[in-house]
Amino acid sequence: MIASAYKDHLGRPIVAVTGMGIITSLGQGLQDNWNALSSGTSGIHGITRFPTDGLSTRIAGTVDFIDIPAPNAVERSYAFARETTIEALAQAGLSGDFNAPLFLAAPPIEPEWSARFELADRSPPADHPGDAYDRFLAAMRQRPDPAFHEAALFGAISERLADRFGTRGLPVTLSTACASGVTAIQLGIEAIRQGRTTRALTVATDGSLSAEALIRFSLLSALSTQNDPPTKASKPFSKDRDGFVIAEGAATLVLESLESAVARGAKILGIMKGAGDKADSFHRTRSSPDGGPAIATIRAALADAGMAETDIGYINAHGTSTPENDKMEYGAMSAVFGERLPTIPVSSNKSMIGHTLTAAGAVEAVFSLQTMLTGTLPPTINYNNPDPTIILDVVPNQKREKQVGAILSNSFGFGGQNASLVMALEPA
């Protein structure tokens, strides 16, 4: 292959995907997840991790089948990331130290309520109501608790992954709300394009579902309260949608320069053609209703990929199932794709796996690549009452066999964190 074949339209190294790993509420591993997703199976179920009596939402897409040494968000998120990375490296044919950068998307970390209560019980008596923080510090100094300390460290997950897999340099941990998974991938893409490395490990994980997280999202009126049956609650782009279903999961992608991957004989799973991101200052949690930043994000991703709107054959929508976000995303896609939009298949993985928050962008990137590799478009399930104001081909309820060569995947998060990826099959 001639050298120019390894460069993109801007003369940058082409970035290939050579390994993928995934965990969601549908199961562990790419094959089990894809079989369930493409068949329209839902992983949403009643919550058993903590009592839900009196709560308006009692369902989620928790991942409860991975053993962890302590019941907290750090241990869960690390375990998910570890397992997906093992799978991705095996598929990429890489062993030993990875010897390249790690970019990790991880959830904001807070101690579980049970850990806080235990700490409060062994803290000195309060002199006045405002000294709780000082009391907690005194208790920790009196009897250090390494497990509690690690459970409250945002960077603990990436440090452990770096040690386990032998990555090089300072591991980067980031959190850009629901766009985090795409942001991690974007950082890996840029590191390779800039010549700083020939490969990168990009991981996104979220095992943060707790009673407190559920209550906080409920107070924002963001969660579905259609608890019975759980499998029917997430219904993106439907008229009777009432909120998203919170979930957990993780995904790892091994990114390499195409030249490096070909040189070592790696199987090319797909190409990261372009990435775009835009910040939205409209509101702390809501996206701008006019979709302006989302429109700019999609256009930025297409421009970065050197592709036109007509090159996209399928869209993996953010598709959260919240009334406002689905409407905003439809408006943004309409502005970009115009009259052609109703002819482009657009489906939402979240109808089956729920919203995996920090992990969502990477999870959906894996599913997007698998869509191209298999020639199967996964459905949007629970689409029985279409919203007449949202005119889309959502691949309703049943998968569809169709080969597509380029996919757009959107992630539009809380606080106006918007990111999109354009992916394609291996170049000829």
C-alpha positions in Angstrom: 0.0 0.0 0.0 1.4 3.4 -1.0 2.2 5.9 1.8 -0.6 8.3 0.7 -3.2 5.6 1.3 -2.5 5.9 5.0 -3.3 9.6 5.1 -6.7 11.3 5.2 -8.0 14.3 3.2 -6.0 16.7 5.5 -2.8 14.7 5.3 -3.2 13.2 8.8 -2.7 9.5 9.7 -5.9 7.5 9.2 -7.1 6.1 12.5 -8.3 2.5 12.5 -10.1 0.4 15.1 -8.5 -3.0 15.7 -10.1 -4.1 19.0 -13.5 -3.7 20.8 -14.9 -4.9 24.1 -18.3 -4.2 25.7 -20.5 -4.8 28.7 -24.1 -3.6 29.1 -27.2 -4.8 30.9 -27.6 -7.2 27.9 -24.5 -9.1 29.0 -20.7 -9.4 28.8 -18.8 -9.5 25.5 -19.4 -8.2 22.0 -21.1 -11.3 20.6 -23.7 -11.7 23.3 -24.4 -8.0 23.3 -24.8 -7.8 19.6 -27.0 -10.9 19.4 -29.3 -9.4 22.0 -29.3 -5.9 20.6 -29.9 -6.9 17.0 -32.8 -9.2 18.1 -34.5 -6.3 19.9 -34.0 -7.7 23.4 -34.2 -5.3 26.3 -31.8 -5.3 29.3 -33.9 -3.1 31.5 -35.2 -4.6 34.7 -36.3 -3.9 38.2 -33.6 -2.6 40.6 -32.4 -5.0 43.2 -29.2 -3.3 44.3 -31.0 -1.0 46.8 -34.6 -0.6 48.1 -36.8 1.4 45.8 -39.9 1.7 48.0 -41.4 5.1 47.6 -39.4 6.0 44.5 -41.1 7.1 41.3 -38.5 5.2 39.2 -37.8 1.6 40.2 -36.1 0.3 37.0 -32.7 0.5 35.4 -30.1 -1.2 33.3 -27.8 -2.2 36.1 -24.9 -4.6 35.5 -25.0 -7.0 38.4 -23.2 -10.0 37.0 -19.5 -8.8 37.5 -17.9 -9.7 40.8 -16.5 -6.7 42.7 -14.6 -6.6 46.0 -16.6 -3.7 47.4 -20.0 -2.3 46.5 -19.1 1.2 45.2 -18.9 3.1 41.9 -15.1 2.9 41.6 -15.0 -0.9 42.0 -17.8 -1.4 39.6 -16.5 1.1 37.0 -13.0 -0.4 37.2 -14.3 -4.0 36.9 -16.3 -3.1 33.8 -13.4 -1.3 32.2 -11.0 -4.1 33.0 -13.2 -6.7 31.4 -13.9 -4.7 28.2 -10.2 -3.9 27.9 -9.2 -7.6 28.1 -11.7 -8.4 25.4 -10.6 -5.5 23.1 -6.9 -6.3 23.4 -7.5 -9.9 22.7 -9.4 -9.0 19.5 -6.6 -6.6 18.5 -4.1 -9.4 19.0 -2.1 -7.4 21.5 -0.5 -8.9 24.6 2.0 -7.7 27.2 2.3 -4.0 28.1 0.2 -1.8 25.8 3.0 0.8 25.9 0.8 3.7 24.6 -1.6 6.3 26.1 -4.8 5.6 28.0 -7.8 7.9 27.7 -10.6 7.0 30.1 -14.1 8.4 30.5 -15.2 7.8 34.0 -18.3 8.9 36.1 -18.0 11.6 38.8 -17.1 9.8 42.0 -18.8 10.1 45.4 -18.8 7.8 48.4 -21.9 5.6 48.7 -24.4 6.6 51.4 -23.6 3.5 53.5 -19.9 4.5 53.6 -20.8 8.0 54.6 -23.1 6.8 57.4 -20.3 4.5 58.7 -17.9 7.4 58.7 -20.4 9.6 60.5 -20.9 6.9 63.2 -17.2 6.9 64.1 -16.8 10.7 63.9 -16.4 12.8 67.0 -19.6 14.5 68.4 -20.6 17.7 66.6 -20.1 21.0 68.4 -22.4 22.7 65.8 -24.2 21.6 62.6 -21.7 23.1 60.2 -18.6 21.1 61.2 -19.5 17.8 59.6 -16.6 18.0 57.1 -14.1 18.6 59.9 -15.5 15.7 61.9 -15.1 13.4 58.9 -11.5 14.5 58.4 -10.8 13.9 62.1 -12.3 10.4 61.9 -10.1 9.5 58.8 -7.0 10.8 60.5 -7.7 8.7 63.6 -8.3 5.5 61.5 -7.2 5.7 57.9 -9.4 3.7 55.5 -7.6 3.0 52.2 -10.7 1.4 50.6 -12.9 4.4 51.4 -10.2 6.8 50.2 -9.8 5.0 46.8 -13.6 4.9 46.4 -13.6 8.7 46.5 -10.7 9.3 44.0 -11.7 10.3 40.5 -8.4 9.1 39.0 -8.2 5.8 40.8 -9.8 3.8 37.9 -7.4 5.1 35.3 -4.4 4.5 37.5 -5.4 0.9 38.1 -6.0 0.3 34.4 -2.6 1.8 33.6 -0.9 -0.5 36.0 -2.9 -3.5 34.8 -2.3 -3.0 31.1 1.0 -1.2 31.0 -0.1 2.0 29.3 2.5 4.7 28.7 2.5 8.3 30.2 0.0 9.8 32.5 -3.4 8.2 32.1 -6.1 10.8 31.2 -9.4 10.7 33.0 -12.2 12.9 31.8 -15.9 13.5 32.3 -18.0 15.5 29.8 -21.4 14.1 30.9 -23.1 11.9 28.4 -20.6 12.8 25.7 -17.7 11.4 27.7 -17.3 8.2 25.7 -16.9 10.1 22.4 -14.5 12.6 24.1 -12.2 9.8 25.1 -12.2 8.4 21.6 -11.6 11.9 20.2 -8.6 12.3 22.4 -7.2 9.0 21.1 -7.8 10.0 17.5 -6.1 13.3 18.0 -3.1 11.7 19.7 -2.6 9.5 16.7 -3.2 12.2 14.1 -0.7 14.5 15.7 2.0 11.8 15.6 2.3 11.5 19.4 1.6 7.8 19.3 0.8 5.0 16.8 -2.0 3.6 19.0 -4.2 4.5 21.9 -6.4 2.7 24.4 -9.8 4.5 24.7 -12.1 3.3 27.5 -15.5 4.6 28.8 -17.1 3.1 31.9 -20.0 3.8 34.3 -20.9 1.7 37.3 -22.2 4.7 39.3 -25.9 3.7 39.7 -26.9 4.2 43.3 -29.9 5.4 45.2 -28.5 8.9 45.3 -27.9 9.0 41.5 -31.4 7.7 40.9 -33.0 10.3 43.2 -31.0 13.2 41.7 -32.1 12.4 38.1 -35.6 11.9 39.3 -35.6 15.3 40.9 -34.7 16.7 37.4 -37.7 14.9 36.0 -35.3 13.2 33.6 -36.2 9.5 34.3 -39.0 7.4 33.0 -41.6 6.5 35.6 -43.2 3.8 33.4 -42.0 1.0 35.6 -44.3 -1.8 34.5 -43.1 -3.6 32.5 -39.5 -2.4 32.7 -38.6 -3.5 29.1 -41.2 -1.1 27.7 -40.1 2.1 29.5 -37.4 3.4 27.1 -39.2 4.5 23.9 -37.2 7.0 22.0 -39.0 9.2 19.5 -42.4 7.9 20.6 -45.3 10.2 21.5 -45.6 8.7 25.0 -42.0 8.8 26.0 -41.5 10.3 29.4 -37.8 10.1 30.2 -34.6 8.0 30.0 -33.8 4.8 31.8 -30.6 5.0 33.7 -28.1 2.2 33.1 -24.5 1.0 33.4 -21.9 -0.4 31.1 -18.5 0.0 29.5 -16.7 -0.2 26.2 -13.1 -0.2 25.1 -11.7 0.5 21.6 -8.2 0.0 20.5 -7.2 2.8 18.1 -4.2 2.5 15.8 -2.8 4.4 12.8 -3.9 2.4 9.8 -0.3 2.2 8.7 0.8 0.6 12.0 -2.2 -1.8 12.0 -1.5 -3.0 8.5 2.2 -3.4 9.2 1.5 -5.8 12.0 -1.2 -7.6 10.1 -4.1 -6.6 12.4 -7.7 -7.0 11.3 -9.2 -3.6 10.6 -12.7 -3.4 12.2 -13.4 0.2 11.0 -12.1 3.7 10.5 -12.6 6.7 12.7 -13.2 9.2 10.0 -14.1 12.3 12.0 -15.1 13.7 15.3 -16.7 17.0 16.3 -17.6 18.7 19.6 -19.2 21.9 20.6 -20.1 23.4 24.0 -23.5 24.7 24.8 -23.8 27.4 27.4 -27.6 27.5 27.4 -28.3 25.7 30.7 -26.7 23.7 33.4 -28.5 20.5 32.3 -30.7 21.3 29.3 -29.5 21.5 25.8 -30.4 24.5 23.7 -33.9 24.0 22.3 -33.0 25.4 18.9 -30.3 22.7 18.5 -27.7 25.2 17.4 -24.7 23.6 19.2 -25.9 20.1 18.2 -26.1 21.2 14.5 -22.6 22.6 14.7 -21.3 19.4 16.3 -22.7 17.2 13.5 -21.3 19.5 10.8 -18.0 19.7 12.5 -17.7 15.9 12.6 -18.6 15.6 8.9 -16.1 18.3 8.0 -13.4 16.6 10.1 -14.2 13.4 8.2 -14.1 15.2 4.8 -17.5 13.8 4.1 -20.8 15.2 2.9 -24.3 14.7 4.4 -25.1 12.4 1.5 -22.3 10.0 2.5 -24.0 9.0 5.7 -26.0 5.8 5.4 -27.2 5.3 9.0 -27.4 7.4 12.2 -26.9 6.0 15.7 -29.0 8.6 17.5 -28.4 9.8 21.0 -32.1 9.0 21.4 -32.5 9.2 25.1 -36.4 9.0 25.2 -36.8 12.3 27.0 -39.4 14.5 25.5 -37.1 17.5 25.1 -33.8 15.8 24.0 -35.4 13.7 21.3 -37.1 16.8 19.9 -33.9 18.8 19.9 -31.9 16.0 18.3 -34.5 15.6 15.6 -34.4 19.3 14.9 -30.6 19.2 14.7 -30.5 16.2 12.3 -33.2 17.9 10.2 -31.1 21.0 9.9 -28.1 19.1 8.7 -29.7 16.4 6.5 -32.8 18.3 5.3 -35.4 16.5 3.2 -33.2 13.4 3.0 -33.5 12.7 6.7 -36.7 10.6 6.6 -34.9 8.2 4.2 -31.8 7.6 6.5 -32.3 4.8 9.0 -31.9 6.3 12.5 -32.1 4.0 15.6 -31.5 4.3 19.3 -29.6 1.6 21.2 -30.9 3.2 24.4 -34.3 1.7 23.7 -32.8 -1.6 24.7 -29.8 -0.9 27.0 -30.9 2.3 28.6 -28.6 5.3 29.0 -25.2 4.3 30.1 -24.3 7.9 30.8 -20.5 8.3 30.8 -20.0 5.1 28.8 -22.8 5.8 26.2 -20.7 7.3 23.4 -18.2 4.5 23.4 -20.8 1.8 23.8 -22.7 3.2 20.8 -19.5 3.5 18.8 -18.9 -0.2 19.3 -22.5 -1.0 18.2 -22.1 1.4 15.2 -19.0 -0.4 14.0 -20.7 -3.8 14.5 -23.6 -2.5 12.4 -21.3 -1.9 9.5 -19.4 -5.2 10.0 -22.5 -7.3 10.0 -24.8 -5.4 7.6 -27.5 -5.4 10.2 -29.3 -2.3 11.5 -30.4 -2.7 15.1 -34.0 -1.6 15.8 -35.5 1.0 18.0 -37.9 -1.0 20.1 -41.1 0.1 21.9 -41.9 2.2 18.9 -45.7 1.7 18.8 -47.0 5.2 19.2 -45.0 7.5 16.8 -44.5 11.1 17.6 -46.2 12.8 14.6 -43.8 15.8 15.0 -40.7 13.6 14.6 -40.6 12.1 11.1 -37.9 9.5 11.1 -37.2 6.0 9.9 -36.3 4.6 13.4 -35.9 1.0 12.2 -39.0 0.3 14.3 -39.1 -2.8 16.5 -37.3 -5.2 14.1 -33.7 -5.3 12.8 -33.1 -4.6 9.1 -30.5 -6.1 6.9 -28.7 -3.3 5.0 -25.1 -2.7 4.3 -23.9 0.8 5.1 -20.5 2.2 4.6 -20.5 5.3 6.9 -22.3 6.0 10.2 -22.9 9.1 12.3 -23.1 8.6 16.0 -24.4 11.4 18.3 -23.9 12.0 22.0 -25.5 15.2 23.4 -25.0 15.4 27.1 -26.1 17.4 30.1 -24.7 20.8 30.4 -24.4 21.2 26.7 -21.6 18.7 26.1 -22.1 17.7 22.5 -20.0 15.3 20.5 -20.4 13.3 17.3 -18.4 10.6 15.5 -18.2 9.6 11.9 -17.1 6.0 11.3 -16.6 4.0 8.1 -15.5 0.6 6.9 -11.9 0.0 6.0 -10.8 2.1 3.0 -10.3 0.2 -0.3 
